Each structure stands twice: as C-alpha cells, then as structure tokens.
C-alpha cells in the first residue's frame, strides 16, 4: 500500500476543537478505500486482521473522542498538481528530519490496547496465543516416546524438522489425485509404516512373530530394514537403491550450497566426512536423515557457512525429492511384492478386517465394523490390487 502523509503541528490534534471538520488530500486510492471500510463505518472485527490494526484503532478513537469529521479527497498523481506536490514535500521532509515533531506514541490511545511494562503490544492477541499453542504442540511432538527412544533431543535439529513440517502444504498428491506421498512422509517420520514387524505387533494372530522379511528372509522387516534389505534382484534391491539415492542427495546438497556463495576448497571434504552420509553401514544418523530427522551435527557444520534460514531453504526441497524417490523406487515396489506374499500365506483382504473381539456382543461390534470398513475404504488405492497402501 502506498504511504499517506498527514502534517500535524506540535500540538497535534489538540489544536483542533471538538466537532471540527477536516479535509485530507491524498493521492492514495487504497487509503480512501480502507478509510471507508474501517473508519466511516461501525467497528468490524475484520479490522483486527490488518497488520497495522493498532493505527486504525487509534484513528477511530481519536476521531470519536474529539467528534471530528474527516473527509478524504483524491488528488491527481501529477507533479504539476499543488496538493500532490505538497504531499511529496511532506514525505521528503519526513525522511529528512531525524526526530519527528510528535511522538509516535500519540497514536496509541486505544482503550483495548494490550500493554506490557507500560509498552504497547503491537501484535494481535489471537496470533500471540496461536504462537504459544504451536510451541506447546511442537514441544509435545518432540517429546514423543518414538523420538526419545532414539537418544537425547540434542541429537536432532528440531527447528529444521519443524521447518520441514511447515512445508507440508507444498507436497503434490500422487497421480491418482490422493496424497499418498504425504501419508508416507508422515508415517516414515513417526515410524508408523506398516512393515512386517509393525503388523506382527498389531495382529499377531495373522502375522507370526517368527516370520522374517518376505523379500530376503534374513532379518526382521522393521523401518530400517526397508533401506538395507539385500534383495537378490538388482533392479529391486532396496539396499543398492538407498545408497544410490543418498549419494544423489549428497551431491545435490553440495551443488546447491556451492551455488549460494564461494566456499573454501575444504568444504566438500568436510561435508562428505559427516556421519550422516555414511550409507555403507549405514550409520544411525544416516537412517535418521532418511526419515527426515535432521541430525544436529549436519546443521552445526553448515551454520559455519550459512544462515539457518538458508540451510533450511536449501535442504527441505532436496529432502522432499530424496524421499519421493524412496517412495517410488522402494516403498511402492515393496508393497506389490508384500501383498503377493500375503496371498501366498493365506492372508486375504477380508481376513485383515477381522479382529479378535468375538467375546463382544454384536451391538458393540457393529460400530467397530463400520468404522473399520470406512477407514479401509478411505485408504484404498486404485491400481494396486485393491490393497491399502498404508
């Protein structure tokens, strides 16, 4: 919005007697529009949504307190217009004089103004409370047992994780128009993907605790085994695919950060030596990074060269691309093979709906059955043998 300038003498509005009429000439059409929406009409809660709502509230209060009648007129934005030239002169004078002739606090005469230590709080209280609520919710998120079991909170860069979470709206849905990748993203972060180990814990009557990974039959299929499974087919080898994508992610990071500024020759070697890039074992921090749990040592290293905002801006989309490749090349392929293995074990889609609740009377079973059917129908994905993906 363009700036509008009002000249006041040293006495400010006190120089105007109550009931005075004032005409203000301005070349700002937006100012006139907002004035008609928020000053010349009864109070509207929409006013509180404006970033400069305190100024508008102050103007309303001053006009009502002194019973002033103000009329705004539009003047041409031409250099040969006298009123426009006067407005330009006022704007130039405002930039020339270091000290204003009146205190900006003169505007803060709002009865409902919140203060702290006699200073006005220039922030909408609803936004203030929302920020407090967001902080408390994120603190609860960081304290989840699934994260604390990995180690102390200092192992992770929670500010970076929060930034990635805030970018959720940027994720594009899958080709069939449903946000399967978004669901994969969240469940991977929370270690809630339906791996065989997870299913063995949820439904031990269907999935024997003795069963190992259906693809390699050499280890339990937990979330980390998804990326280390030594499946015999090269084109479907999750371990090789994960190493390839980690290496590509590392290379993309080097390229992206190098384009931000000139870096010393040692940057590439020191960046590559970080534990989170050890994909041969792989290291614990490499597996955390795969889940989008940013290791603290990665951010600590990059902070010596970049601002945090730059680090998160660069890493977040690259992490998104990295996990999108894991989703398409490992998770979707694993699902097709896993569902075929389930059929070979006699585990059908209908048997998954059955729950060990035979002791419950039918009136209590009916709501559970309906809820389960609706839940599975909402997760059913066309093109994948009518099995739920997640």
C-alpha positions as CSV (number, residue, x, y, z in Angstrom):
1,X,0.0,0.0,0.0
2,X,1.3,3.5,-0.8
3,X,2.2,5.8,2.0
4,X,-0.1,8.6,3.1
5,X,1.3,11.6,4.9
6,X,-0.5,13.8,7.4
7,X,1.1,17.0,8.8
8,X,0.5,17.9,12.4
9,X,1.8,20.8,14.3
10,X,3.5,20.5,17.7
11,X,0.2,20.4,19.5
12,X,-1.1,17.6,17.3
13,X,-4.8,17.0,17.1
14,X,-5.2,19.0,20.3
15,X,-5.1,22.1,18.1
16,X,-8.4,21.1,16.6
17,X,-11.5,22.0,18.5
18,X,-14.1,19.3,19.1
19,X,-16.6,19.0,16.3
20,X,-14.2,20.3,13.7
21,X,-14.3,19.2,10.0
22,X,-11.1,18.2,8.4
23,X,-10.3,17.6,4.7
24,X,-7.3,15.4,3.8
25,X,-6.0,15.4,0.3
26,X,-4.2,12.2,-0.8
27,X,-3.2,10.5,-4.0
28,X,-3.5,7.1,-2.3
29,X,-6.8,5.4,-3.5
30,X,-6.1,2.4,-1.3
31,X,-6.1,4.7,1.8
32,X,-9.5,6.1,0.9
33,X,-10.9,2.6,0.3
34,X,-9.7,1.4,3.7
35,X,-10.9,4.5,5.4
36,X,-14.5,3.9,4.1
37,X,-14.2,0.2,5.3
38,X,-12.9,0.7,8.8
39,X,-13.3,4.4,9.9
40,X,-16.5,5.7,8.4
41,X,-18.5,2.6,9.5
42,X,-19.2,0.8,12.8
43,X,-16.4,-1.3,14.2
44,X,-15.8,-4.6,12.3
45,X,-13.7,-7.5,13.7
46,X,-12.1,-7.7,10.2
47,X,-10.1,-4.6,11.2
48,X,-8.1,-6.7,13.7
49,X,-6.8,-8.8,10.8
50,X,-4.9,-5.9,9.3
51,X,-1.1,-5.8,10.2
52,X,-1.5,-2.1,11.2
53,X,-4.7,-2.6,13.1
54,X,-3.5,-0.6,16.1
55,X,-3.1,2.5,13.9
56,X,-6.6,2.2,12.5
57,X,-8.0,1.7,16.0
58,X,-6.1,4.8,17.2
59,X,-7.5,6.9,14.4
60,X,-11.1,5.7,15.2
61,X,-10.6,6.5,18.8
62,X,-9.2,10.0,18.2
63,X,-12.0,10.9,15.8
64,X,-14.7,9.6,18.1
65,X,-13.1,11.2,21.2
66,X,-12.9,14.7,19.6
67,X,-16.0,14.3,17.4
68,X,-14.1,15.1,14.3
69,X,-15.5,14.8,10.8
70,X,-12.8,13.8,8.3
71,X,-13.2,13.8,4.5
72,X,-10.6,12.3,2.2
73,X,-10.3,13.6,-1.3
74,X,-8.3,12.0,-4.2
75,X,-5.8,14.3,-5.9
76,X,-4.1,13.5,-9.2
77,X,-0.7,11.9,-9.0
78,X,1.0,14.6,-11.2
79,X,3.9,16.7,-10.4
80,X,2.1,19.9,-11.6
81,X,-0.7,19.4,-9.0
82,X,-0.3,21.7,-6.0
83,X,-1.8,19.3,-3.4
84,X,0.3,16.4,-4.8
85,X,3.4,18.5,-4.6
86,X,2.6,19.3,-1.0
87,X,2.2,15.6,-0.2
88,X,5.5,14.9,-1.8
89,X,7.2,17.7,0.2
90,X,5.8,16.2,3.4
91,X,7.1,12.8,2.5
92,X,10.6,14.2,1.7
93,X,10.6,16.2,5.0
94,X,9.7,13.1,7.0
95,X,12.8,11.4,5.6
96,X,15.0,14.5,6.2
97,X,14.2,15.2,9.8
98,X,15.7,12.6,12.1
99,X,13.4,13.4,15.0
100,X,9.7,13.8,14.5
101,X,7.9,16.8,15.9
102,X,5.5,14.5,17.7
103,X,5.8,11.2,19.5
104,X,4.5,8.1,17.6
105,X,3.0,7.0,20.9
106,X,0.4,9.7,20.3
107,X,-1.4,7.2,18.1
108,X,-1.7,4.6,20.9
109,X,-4.8,5.9,22.6
110,X,-6.8,2.7,22.2
111,X,-8.9,1.6,25.2
112,X,-8.5,-2.1,24.4
113,X,-4.7,-1.8,23.8
114,X,-2.7,-4.5,25.5
115,X,0.5,-3.4,27.3
116,X,3.5,-5.0,28.9
117,X,5.6,-2.9,31.3
118,X,3.6,0.2,30.0
119,X,4.7,-0.6,26.4
120,X,2.1,-1.4,23.8
121,X,2.0,-4.9,22.4
122,X,1.8,-4.4,18.6
123,X,0.6,-7.9,17.9
124,X,-2.8,-9.3,17.6
125,X,-3.6,-11.3,20.7
126,X,-5.1,-14.2,18.7
127,X,-1.8,-14.6,16.8
128,X,0.1,-14.3,20.1
129,X,-1.9,-17.1,21.7
130,X,-1.7,-19.2,18.5
131,X,2.1,-19.0,18.6
132,X,2.1,-20.2,22.2
133,X,-0.2,-23.1,21.2
134,X,2.0,-24.0,18.3
135,X,5.1,-24.0,20.5
136,X,3.4,-26.2,23.1
137,X,2.2,-28.7,20.5
138,X,5.6,-28.9,18.9
139,X,7.2,-29.5,22.3
140,X,4.8,-32.4,22.9
141,X,5.7,-33.7,19.4
142,X,9.4,-33.6,20.2
143,X,8.8,-35.5,23.5
144,X,7.1,-38.5,21.8
145,X,8.5,-41.8,23.0
146,X,9.2,-42.8,19.4
147,X,11.8,-40.0,19.3
148,X,13.2,-40.1,22.8
149,X,13.9,-43.8,22.4
150,X,16.5,-42.8,19.7
151,X,18.5,-40.7,22.1
152,X,18.6,-37.3,23.7
153,X,16.8,-34.4,22.0
154,X,20.1,-32.7,21.3
155,X,20.9,-35.3,18.6
156,X,18.4,-33.6,16.3
157,X,17.8,-30.2,14.8
158,X,14.2,-29.7,15.9
159,X,14.0,-26.2,14.3
160,X,14.8,-27.7,11.0
161,X,12.4,-30.6,11.5
162,X,9.7,-28.0,12.3
163,X,10.5,-26.1,9.2
164,X,10.1,-29.3,7.1
165,X,6.8,-29.9,8.8
166,X,5.6,-26.4,8.0
167,X,6.2,-27.1,4.3
168,X,3.6,-29.9,4.2
169,X,1.1,-27.9,2.1
170,X,3.7,-27.8,-0.7
171,X,3.6,-31.5,-1.3
172,X,1.9,-32.6,-4.5
173,X,-0.5,-35.5,-4.5
174,X,0.1,-38.7,-6.4
175,X,-1.0,-39.2,-10.0
176,X,-4.3,-40.6,-8.9
177,X,-5.2,-37.4,-7.1
178,X,-4.7,-38.6,-3.5
179,X,-1.9,-37.6,-1.1
180,X,-0.2,-41.0,-0.7
181,X,3.2,-39.5,-0.6
182,X,2.2,-37.1,2.2
183,X,0.9,-40.1,4.2
184,X,4.2,-41.9,3.5
185,X,6.2,-38.9,4.6
186,X,4.4,-38.5,7.9
187,X,4.4,-42.2,8.8
188,X,8.0,-42.6,7.9
189,X,8.9,-39.7,10.2
190,X,6.8,-41.2,13.0
191,X,8.0,-44.8,12.4
192,X,4.4,-45.9,11.7
193,X,4.8,-47.5,8.3
194,X,3.1,-50.9,8.2
195,X,6.2,-53.0,8.0
196,X,6.0,-56.7,8.8
197,X,7.4,-56.0,12.3
198,X,4.7,-53.4,12.9
199,X,2.0,-55.8,11.6
200,X,3.3,-58.6,13.9
201,X,2.8,-56.3,16.8
202,X,-0.7,-55.2,15.8
203,X,-2.1,-58.5,14.6
204,X,0.0,-61.4,16.0
205,X,-2.9,-63.8,15.1
206,X,-2.3,-63.1,11.4
207,X,1.4,-62.5,11.2
208,X,3.6,-65.0,13.0
209,X,6.3,-63.4,15.2
210,X,8.8,-65.9,13.7
211,X,8.4,-64.5,10.1
212,X,11.3,-62.6,8.6
213,X,11.4,-60.1,5.8
214,X,9.4,-61.7,2.9
215,X,12.0,-60.4,0.3
216,X,15.3,-61.6,1.8
217,X,14.2,-63.9,4.6
218,X,17.3,-62.9,6.5
219,X,16.2,-60.3,9.1
220,X,13.0,-58.8,10.7
221,X,11.4,-56.2,8.4
222,X,11.4,-53.0,10.5
223,X,11.7,-49.4,9.2
224,X,15.5,-49.5,9.0
225,X,15.4,-52.8,7.1
226,X,13.4,-51.2,4.3
227,X,16.7,-49.4,3.2
228,X,19.1,-52.2,4.0
229,X,17.3,-55.3,2.6
230,X,19.7,-57.3,0.4
231,X,17.0,-58.5,-2.1
232,X,18.6,-60.6,-4.8
233,X,17.2,-58.8,-7.9
234,X,19.5,-55.9,-8.7
235,X,16.7,-53.7,-10.2
236,X,14.6,-54.3,-7.0
237,X,17.5,-54.2,-4.4
238,X,16.4,-51.7,-1.7
239,X,19.9,-51.5,-0.3
240,X,21.5,-50.5,-3.6
241,X,18.7,-48.1,-4.3
242,X,19.0,-46.4,-0.9
243,X,22.8,-46.0,-1.4
244,X,22.3,-44.5,-4.8
245,X,19.6,-42.0,-3.6
246,X,21.7,-41.0,-0.6
247,X,24.7,-40.3,-2.9
248,X,22.5,-38.3,-5.2
249,X,21.0,-36.4,-2.2
250,X,24.6,-35.6,-1.0
251,X,25.7,-34.4,-4.5
252,X,22.6,-32.2,-4.8
253,X,23.4,-30.6,-1.4
254,X,26.9,-29.9,-2.5
255,X,25.7,-28.3,-5.7
256,X,23.0,-26.3,-4.1
257,X,25.2,-24.9,-1.2
258,X,28.1,-24.2,-3.6
259,X,25.7,-22.1,-5.7
260,X,24.8,-19.9,-2.7
261,X,28.3,-18.5,-2.2
262,X,32.0,-19.1,-2.8
263,X,33.1,-21.9,-0.4
264,X,36.6,-23.0,0.6
265,X,38.2,-26.0,-1.0
266,X,37.9,-28.0,2.2
267,X,34.1,-27.6,2.4
268,X,33.3,-30.6,0.2
269,X,35.7,-33.0,2.0
270,X,34.5,-31.9,5.5
271,X,30.8,-32.1,4.4
272,X,31.3,-35.5,3.0
273,X,33.0,-36.7,6.2
274,X,29.9,-36.1,8.3
275,X,28.5,-39.2,9.8
276,X,25.0,-38.8,8.3
277,X,26.5,-39.5,4.8
278,X,27.8,-42.9,5.8
279,X,25.5,-45.0,3.8
280,X,27.6,-48.1,3.5
281,X,26.9,-49.4,7.1
282,X,24.6,-47.3,7.2
283,X,25.1,-45.1,10.3
284,X,22.3,-44.3,12.7
285,X,22.4,-40.6,11.7
286,X,22.1,-41.7,8.0
287,X,19.0,-43.6,8.9
288,X,17.6,-40.7,10.8
289,X,18.2,-38.4,7.8
290,X,16.3,-40.9,5.7
291,X,13.3,-40.3,8.0
292,X,13.8,-36.5,7.7
293,X,15.1,-36.3,11.3
294,X,17.8,-33.8,10.7
295,X,21.0,-34.7,12.6
296,X,22.2,-31.8,14.7
297,X,25.8,-32.2,13.6
298,X,24.7,-31.6,10.0
299,X,23.2,-28.2,10.8
300,X,26.0,-27.3,13.2
301,X,28.5,-27.8,10.4
302,X,26.5,-25.8,7.8
303,X,26.0,-22.9,10.3
304,X,29.6,-22.0,10.0
305,X,28.9,-21.1,6.4
306,X,25.3,-20.2,6.0
307,X,22.3,-18.7,7.9
308,X,19.8,-21.2,9.3
309,X,17.1,-19.8,7.0
310,X,19.3,-20.5,4.0
311,X,20.2,-24.0,5.3
312,X,16.5,-25.0,5.7
313,X,15.5,-23.4,2.4
314,X,18.1,-25.5,0.6
315,X,17.7,-28.8,2.4
316,X,13.9,-29.0,2.6
317,X,13.1,-29.4,-1.1
318,X,16.1,-31.7,-1.6
319,X,14.9,-33.9,1.2
320,X,11.5,-33.9,-0.4
321,X,12.9,-35.1,-3.7
322,X,15.0,-37.7,-1.9
323,X,12.1,-39.2,-0.1
324,X,9.9,-39.1,-3.2
325,X,12.5,-41.4,-4.9
326,X,12.4,-43.8,-1.9
327,X,8.6,-43.8,-2.1
328,X,8.5,-44.7,-5.8
329,X,11.5,-47.0,-6.1
330,X,11.4,-48.8,-2.8
331,X,8.1,-48.5,-0.9
332,X,5.7,-49.0,-3.8
333,X,7.7,-51.9,-5.2
334,X,7.9,-53.5,-1.8
335,X,4.1,-53.1,-1.4
336,X,3.4,-55.1,-4.5
337,X,5.7,-57.9,-3.5
338,X,4.4,-57.8,0.1
339,X,0.8,-58.2,-0.9
340,X,1.7,-61.1,-3.2
341,X,3.5,-62.7,-0.3
342,X,0.5,-62.2,2.0
343,X,-1.7,-64.0,-0.5
344,X,0.7,-66.9,-0.6
345,X,0.4,-67.1,3.2
346,X,-3.4,-67.1,3.0
347,X,-3.8,-63.6,4.4
348,X,-6.6,-62.0,2.4
349,X,-8.0,-58.5,2.4
350,X,-11.1,-59.8,4.2
351,X,-9.1,-61.5,6.9
352,X,-7.4,-58.3,7.8
353,X,-10.7,-56.8,8.7
354,X,-11.4,-59.4,11.3
355,X,-10.4,-58.5,14.8
356,X,-10.2,-60.7,18.0
357,X,-13.4,-59.3,19.5
358,X,-15.6,-62.4,19.4
359,X,-16.5,-62.0,23.1
360,X,-18.2,-58.7,22.4
361,X,-21.9,-58.7,21.7
362,X,-23.0,-57.8,18.2
363,X,-24.4,-54.3,19.1
364,X,-21.0,-53.3,20.3
365,X,-19.3,-55.0,17.3
366,X,-21.3,-53.1,14.7
367,X,-19.9,-49.6,15.2
368,X,-16.3,-51.1,15.1
369,X,-17.0,-53.0,11.9
370,X,-18.5,-49.9,10.2
371,X,-15.6,-47.7,11.3
372,X,-13.0,-50.2,10.1
373,X,-14.7,-50.6,6.7
374,X,-14.9,-46.8,6.2
375,X,-11.2,-46.4,7.2
376,X,-10.0,-49.1,4.8
377,X,-12.2,-47.7,2.0
378,X,-10.6,-44.2,2.5
379,X,-7.1,-45.7,2.2
380,X,-7.8,-48.0,-0.8
381,X,-5.7,-47.1,-3.8
382,X,-6.6,-47.8,-7.4
383,X,-4.1,-49.8,-9.4
384,X,-2.5,-51.7,-6.5
385,X,-4.7,-54.9,-6.4
386,X,-7.2,-53.0,-4.3
387,X,-5.0,-53.2,-1.2
388,X,-4.4,-50.2,1.1
389,X,-1.0,-48.6,0.6
390,X,-0.5,-47.5,4.1
